[in-house]
Amino acid sequence: MTGELSPIDKAKFAAAKRAANFVESGMRVGLGTGSTAAWLVRCLGEMVRDDGLKIRGVPTSTRTAELARQVGIEVITLDEAKWLDVTIDGADEFDADLNLIKGGGGALLQEKIVATASDQMIVIADAAKEVGQLGAFPLPVEVIPFGWQTTKALIEETLINLDVMGRDTTLRMNGDAPFVTDEGNFIVDMHLKRIGNARQLALVVNQIPGVVENGLFIDICDVVVIGHGDGKVEVRDINEGTVEEDRIDFLDNENLFADL
């Protein structure tokens, strides 16, 4: 079965499998959204089923909640958990300082709330997600539906004074209708190409009326686990200043792949 996985999927799985080792019984765990995070949920579900791992998971989307329940993870709300031991999530881009762009899956608001309510945030990603400078991936901004066109125009006007290479913005669509987040909001994607000052951009955009939150995660991520298609994994800890290398053996995980 593993032979049918693409190199990117193998890289995502390797990162997720390695990150699952950070989770211990008794923990309250934030569960991210997206294809890489889905691998993590499946890995944790296998540990719950086969190793007796006992955790409570706080999902960052309805999709993740459904998957977590399917694989046997106890799901609770953030209000029930109050605080989390760790959140493990993917990213659309990350830089050398572990600043992130997230929100490609449309769950950036819940993802940011959950990540900041955690003792530690771990990002899992394939090597292609690492960039020298953020911005090639469109930056999502969650906006309320009321007056969204005005909000979008204000965002575009604000970009004139910011250090970015592109200033095009688009409303994210789901077929012929606007994409709607779990919170009932819309998403405006900002095609910036390069972000010169991510911290300034995040602060300024969030001051615009109608903007709920943006997909820049600044000083939130503590560890990134980078997977490669050959099973090699690199673990970078920004706080400890350490870099470790590991390797994941795909042959040990046939049960996990059989569920796909």
C-alpha positions, 0 to 999 in steps of 0.5 A, a space after each residue: 500500500 505504501 508504494 501507492 503513496 506519492 513522495 509528498 504523501 510519504 513526507 507528510 506521513 513521516 512528519 506526522 508519525 514522528 510528531 506523534 511521539 511528542 504526545 503522551 497519555 493524559 495530554 490534551 492535544 490540539 488537532 490541526 486541519 489539513 492533509 498533513 494533520 489528517 495523517 497525525 490524527 490517524 497516527 494518534 488513533 492507531 496509538 489509541 487503539 494499539 498502544 492504549 494511549 489515552 488523550 483528549 483531542 480538541 479539533 480545529 475544524 468539523 472535518 478534523 473532529 469527524 476523523 478523530 472520532 472515527 479513529 477512536 480519539 476522545 473529542 472535547 471542546 476548547 472550553 472543556 479543555 481550558 488549556 492544552 499541552 500541545 497542538 500539532 498542525 500543518 502549515 502552508 509555509 514556514 520560514 527560518 524563524 518558524 513564522 507561518 502562513 496557515 489557512 489554506 484549508 479555511 480553518 485559520 481562526 480556530 487553528 490560531 485560537 487552539 495553537 495559542 491556548 497550548 503550552 507548545 505548538 508543533 508544525 508538521 510539514 513536507 520540505 517543500 513548505 519551507 521558504 526563505 521569505 513568506 508570501 508565495 502562498 496566498 495569505 488568507 484573511 477571514 472576514 465577516 460576510 456583512 460588507 465583505 466587499 468594503 472590507 476587501 477594498 480596505 485591505 487592498 488600500 492598506 496594502 499600498 503602504 506595506 512591504 509586499 510585492 503583490 496586492 491582488 486579493 480574491 474572495 475564496 469560492 466553493 463552486 459558484 458560492 463563497 467559501 464559508 468557514 466553520 464560523 460562518 465567515 468568508 475568506 479573502 486570499 491576499 496574493 502578496 508574492 513576498 511579505 517584507 514585514 510579516 509582523 507589521 502586516 498581521 497587526 495592520 490587517 487585523 485593525 481593519 473593520 470586518 477582518 476577523 483574523 489573518 493566517 500569519 502565525 508569528 511567534 506561535 510555533 515552537 517546533 517544526 517536524 519536516 518530513 521527506 519522501 524517503 522517510 527522513 525527518 528533521 526536527 527543529 526546536 526554535 526555543 532550544 536551538 536544536 536540530 535532530 534527524 530521524 528516519 521513519 520506516 514505512 514498513 512498520 505502518 501497513 495497518 495505518 495505510 490499510 485504512 485508506 
